[in-house]
Amino acid sequence: MIMGIMKSFVFKLLLVGFAFAGACACGKTDRVDLEEELDPEVVEIPEVPETPSNPETPVTPVSPEDLYAYVPIRLTSSDMGIRDASNEFGFIVFGKLIKAADGKKDIVFSPLSLSLALSMAAEGAGGETYDQFSSVLGWGEASREEVGAFYAKMIEGLVTADKQVSFTCSNSLWAAKNLDIKEAYAEQLSKSFAAESFSVDFALSETLDRINEWCASKTNGKIQKMLDGLDEQTRMMLINALLFKAPWSVEWQVEKDRPFHGSNATAGKDFLHLDGSFYYRRFEDYEMVGVRYGNGLAYEFDVILPNEGKPVSDIMKSVDSETLRHLSPTPVDLFIPKFSLEYSTGDAFPQCLEELGLKLPFSGVQADFSGISSEKLSISKVIQKARVDVSENGTEFAAVTVIGMDGSAGGEEPKKVVFDANRPFAFIIRETDSNAVLLMGTMSE
């Protein structure tokens, strides 16, 4: 466990998203029936109650036991298989995004957000189309019910694992007014993914405004403009939004204007610095350190620092979910730059997914989404936008994934090491008990 001073405040959980085992994993709005006419000027968003300003209003204090409570995520053997496959899928996609960027920009990518969006699409897939989802996402012999239960369990667990960390997950279905959505599909999305449903006209500019407003509201304004425009041929959209905000479990010192040797130039940056005990390991071509958030148990920020002269893209080829399990407490003199990154996958996802074997869902002729509608549907767009901010106060990230569908048409004390991330590196945010990877990224400038 990382040695440090625990933060004395708690972030309010914005419970939006999934429900599981009778408990509300994320607060959700009432489901809107597809048949109902919606006011195009209004998107119903749950209000978060304000903290009472009246000094006479009693406020229930948070006990230290509750503040630092840790709720492990208990996974079955089937759950663990899905988790491991999901992490590996994330690492593979991350590697392809790095390759596509070709060192011209940094990557911020949420494997969890992409997996959730694809899982909602798979819920309505049949035959060989569903088999390809299952194969690429690594579900193995798991049934649809087991897959849905796994994601519901994960989201509930990620919400409750640390009361100092705010994590929310929101899902939605946007369907053309004249698209005959099968009731069983809409009900399953509401049941398994707590997805809101909206009936819209994709030819209207108001629909674009509503979708962007929904994404902005679910990410606390981090993702302001998810989509630049809509295609009139779009028949349906599935959207996942994640929001994560966490304080560190340690108190940082800030050292200003230290040199960061970027890919193209050296520039002065403000660095977080602390000499203490952190989870660490040196590998042949890189070293890795982990810093905990909140209660010091559930969430971790991992920095993967290549040896001098080794590019991040080459190093990430040898990093997988198993690598994350081999860090051990070590005295470290740690330096990490403060940074903020924004990234959009653009049109990279469809090609990436097809290269991994997910081809049928993109085929206007062969795609089988008969569980969604009697109309012939195929995936036409998969896009993700993400933003991450890392400072001495903690970390905040938001990610939104949109899927668009068209119609047919005990030994010696370890020696202290100096870990100075003053050159390009990769980073990961994960939940340590389940080892679920929430975010991956690179920082090179």
N, C-alpha and C positions, 0 to 999 in steps of 0.2 A: 504494500500500500504506500502510495506516495506520501512522504512526510511533508506537511505544510499546514498552514493555518486555514481552517475551514471558513468559508464565507458565512456571515451571520444573517443573511437575508435569503428569502425564498422567492423564486419567480412564480407568478400565477400561471397555472396550467390552463391553456385555452383548449378546452376539450371539444375538438371537432373531428368527426370521422367515424370510427368503427365502434361497434358494440359487440361484446363477447361474454358468454357465460352469465348472462343476466346483468352484467355490470356495464356501465357506460364507459367505453374506452375513450371516446372523444365526443364532446357535445355535438349534437347535430340538429339541423332544422327539420321541421316536419317535411316529409316527402311530398313533392308536388306531383299530382297525377298528370300523366302525359295528356289526358283529354282536356284538362283545365286550361282556360285561356289565361295567360300571364300578362301582367302589365309590363309592356316593354321598357318602361322607364324605371321599374323597380326591381331590384334583386333582393330577396329577403335574406338577411344575414343576422344571425343571433347576436344580440348585444351582450357584452361582457359587463356585469354589474360593477359600478365604480366603488372604490373604497369609501366608506362613510367619512364625510368631512366634519360631521358634528362631533365635537370632543366628548359629548355625553353619550354617544352611541357606543354600546359595549362591543369590543372587538375580542374575539376568542384568540388567545395567544397560541403560538405554535411551539410545542414542546421540543426540546433537543432530540428526544427519541424519534418524534415524527419527522423533524427536519433532516436528520441524517439517516433515516430508515432506508434500507436497501431491500428491494423486492426482486429476488432472482426470477428469471424467466424459465419456467420448467418446460423443457422440450421432450417429446417422445422420440423414439428412434426414427420414426417417419419424419417428424419435424426437423430433426438434426440433418437428415439426408437432404431435405428441401433447402434448409439453411445453407449447408455447405455448397450445394449446387448453385444456389442463388448468388453466393459470394464469388464463386469461380466465374459465373456468368458475368458478374460485375467487373472482375479483374480483366477478363478477355475484352469486354466492350471498352473499358478504360484504355487498354493497350491500343485498340484500333483507333480510338479518338485521338490519342497522342500521336500515332502515326499519321493520321489525316491532317493534324495541325502542323506537322513537319517543323516543329520548333518555332512557328511564327506567332503562336499565342498560347497562353496557359489554359488548362482544362479544369473545370469544376463540374462534377458529374455525380448524380445520386443514383446508385444501382437500385436502391429500395423503391424510389419513385418510379423508375422505369419498369421494374418487376411488377409493381402494383397495377400500373396502367395496362401492361400486357396481360396480366391475370384477369382483369375485368373484360378485356376483349376475348380472351380464351374461354371465359365462362359461357359465351354464346357461340363458340366454335364447335364443329362436329367432325366426325370422320378423320381423315388424314390431316386436315387443317389443325384440329385439336392435338393430334399426335405430334405434329411439328412443334407446337407451343410447348408441349410436355417434354419433348426431347431437348430442345434448345435451352429451356429454363431448368432442365434437370429434375423434373418431378418424379421420374422413374415410375414405380408401380403405385404411387400415391393416387388416390381417387380425387375427383373434383371436390368432394366434401372435405377431404383431408387437406387439400391445398387451401381452400377457403378458410378452414379452421386454423391453419398455420398462420396465415397472414393476419387474421383477426387476433390471434393470441400474441403475435409479435407486436402489433400496434398497441394493444392494451398494455403489454409488458413494457414497451418503450415509454409509454406515458407515465406509468407508475413506478418505474425502476428507481427514480431519484426525484424527490419532491423539490429539490432546488433547480431542477432542469425543466424547462418548458418544451414540450414536444407535442405537435398537433399534426394530424393527418386528415385531409379532406378529399372527397371524391365526388364526381358529378357525371351525369349523363345528359347530353344535349342532343335532342332528336328533332328532325324536321317534322313540322306539323302533320304532313301527309305521309309520314313513314309509319307503317304498321308494326310497332314494337310489340313483341310477344309479352304478355303480362307476366309469365313465369320468369322471363329474363330480368325485367325491371324489378320484380319482387326479390329475385336472388341478389341483384346488386345492392338493393336496399338492405337486405338481411345480412349478407356476408361482408359488404364493403361500406355500409351506411351511406350509400351514394344518393345524393339529391338528383332529382330528375326534372328536366326542363323541356318544354315543347316550344320550338322557335322556328323562325323563318331565316335561313342562312343567306337569303338574298338582301336582307335589310341591314343597314349600317348599325341600327340599334342593337342587333344581335352581337356584333363584334364588340360594341361598348359593354354589353352585359357580361360577356365572357371575360374580357379583360378586367372588368370591375370585380368579378368573382375571384379571379386569380390574385388580384392585388389585395383583396380583403382577406383571403385565406393565408397570405404570406406577410401580413402586416406591412404592406406597401413595398416589400423587397422586390417583387416582380411586378412592375407597374404596367408594362405593355407586353403581354405574352404573345399576342398575335398582331401582325401588321395589317392583315386583311383576311377575308373569307372567300372561299370558292363556292359559287352558286351550286356546284355539283355535289357539295358535301351533304351527306344524308344524316350523319351522326358524329358526335365527338365524345370521347371519354377523357376525363381530366383527373389527374392526381396532383395534389399540392401538399408539400411538407414544410413545416416551420420548426426550427430548433434554436433554442437560446439557452446558454448555460454559462454559469460563472466557473472560474477555475477553483480547484481545491487548494491552490497555493497563492501566495502573495508575490507578485512579480516586482522586480526593479526594472526601470526603463532607462536604457542607455541610448542617448540620442546620437544620430548622425554617424553610425558605424558603417564601414564599407560593406556593401553587398555586391559580390562579383557576378553579375548577371550574364546571360548568354551573349548579349551584345555589348554591354558596357558595365562599368562599375559606378555605383551611385550610393549616396549616403541614405541610410534608413534608420528609423528608430527600432531598437531591438528589445525584446523581453529577455531578462537575465535573472537566473537564480542558480545558486550553488546548493544542491541538495541531493536527495535520493529519488531517482526516477527509474521506471522500467526501461531496460536498455539491453541491446545486444549488438555485437560487431559481427558482420558477415564478411565473406571474402572480398566483395566488391562494394559494400556499402555498410552503413551503420544505421541503427534505428532506435528511437527513443519515444516513450509514451508518457504523456502528461494527463492526469485525471481531472475530471470536472466535478463540481458539486460535492457530493458526499464522499468522493474519492474512491468509489467502488464501481459504479455502473458505466459511466461514459469516459472515453479516452480519446485524446488527440495524438496521433502517431506521426512522427516526422521520419521520412526515409531519405537519408543523405548519402548520395553516391560518393565514392572516393574521388579525389582530384582527377579530372580528365575523363571521368566516366559519365556519359549522358544519362539523364533520367529515363529516357525511352528504353535504353538497353537494360537498365537495372530492373525496371518494372516487369520485364519478361520473366524474371526469376522470383518475383514476389507473389505469394498466394495467401489464402486464408490461414493455412497452416503456419506460415511464417509469423503471423501475429501472436501465436501461442507461446513463443519461445523467448519472451522478454523477461528479465529478472531484475530485482531491485539492485541498483548500482549507484555509487556516488558519481554525480555528473555536474560539471560546471556548464550550464546550458544557456545557449543564446538562440533565440528564434525571432525573426523579424516580424513586426506588425505588418499586416497586409489586408487588403480588400480585393476581391476578384469577382468579376461577372463573366458569364459564358453562356453561349447558346450553341446547341448542337447543329443548328441549321438543317441541312438536308443529309447529314452524315448517317443518321440512324438507319433509314431503310436499307441502304447498301450494306451497312455493317451487319444488320440482322439477317439479311439474305445470305451474306457470306457465311454466317454461322448455321445456316440451314433453314431459317424461317422464311420460306419462299411462298408457299401457298396462300398465306393471309394477304399477300400483296397482289395476287393474281385475280384480275377481274373475271376470269373465266373459271378458275379452279377453286377459289376461296369458298369455304363452307362456313358461313355464319348463320346457318338455318335456325340456330337457337335464339337468335336476336329478332329476325324478321323473315317473312316469306319472300321479301324483296332480296335480290342478289346484291350482296355487299362485299367490299374488299377494302383493306387498309390503304389509304393514299398518303397519309402523313404521320410521322412520329417525330416529335420535336421536344426538346427539354431546354429550359432556361434555369440557371442557378446563380446564386450569389452567396459569398461567404465573407464575413468580417472577423478578423482575429486581432484582438487588442489585449491590453493588460486586464481589462474587465471580464473577458471571457470570449466566447465564440457565438456568433449567430449566423445561421444559414437558412436559405429558403430555396426550394426547387419545385418546379412545375413541369409535368409531362403531359403532353396532349397527343392523343391518337385520333386522327380523322379518318372517317370512312366514307367512300363514295359508293354510288349505286353501280350496277353493272355497266353499264356503260362502265551444504555444511562444509565447507572447506575453508580456504583462505579468504579473508576479507577482500572483496574485489578492489582493484586499484581505481582511483578516481580517473575519469576520462573528461576530456574537454570536447563538447559537442557544439560546434559553432556552425550553424546553418547559414553561412555567409556566401552561399553559392546555390545554384538551382537545386530544388529538392521536390519530393512528392509528399503528400500528406493524406491521412485517412481519419475519419471520425467513425467510431464504432461503439457498440454496446458490448462490454467485456464478458458478461456471463453467457450470452447467446452467441457472441462473436459476430453479430450482424453488422455488416458494413453499411453506414448511412450515406457517407459522402467520400469521394476521392478527388484529388486535385494535384496540380503542379504549380510551383511558384518559381519563376525563372528571371523575372525582371523587377 
